[in-house]
Amino acid sequence: MASLIDIRNTLALRGRMDAAQLSQLLATPLPLVNAMLGRLEAMGKAMRIQEDPDDCLTGSCKSCPEGKKCLREVWVLQG
């Protein structure tokens, strides 16, 4: 099971990741990873970023019938 330091170190090494990727990589339950990311955010150590649909590689996100379902929320270290 991962600690806050493990989450921080992984983000430092990998750059930006979503919670599901962190959960799988660190073999830690997703709800626990989400709680730890929230704590890191409250401490000012991590920041959540909503990926922009304008950065879609196929260019079809604007007309996608699924709406914003495919948007990912990623985490990065802050400052």
Order of alpha helices (4+ residues) and beta strands (2+ residues): alpha-beta-alpha-alpha-beta-beta
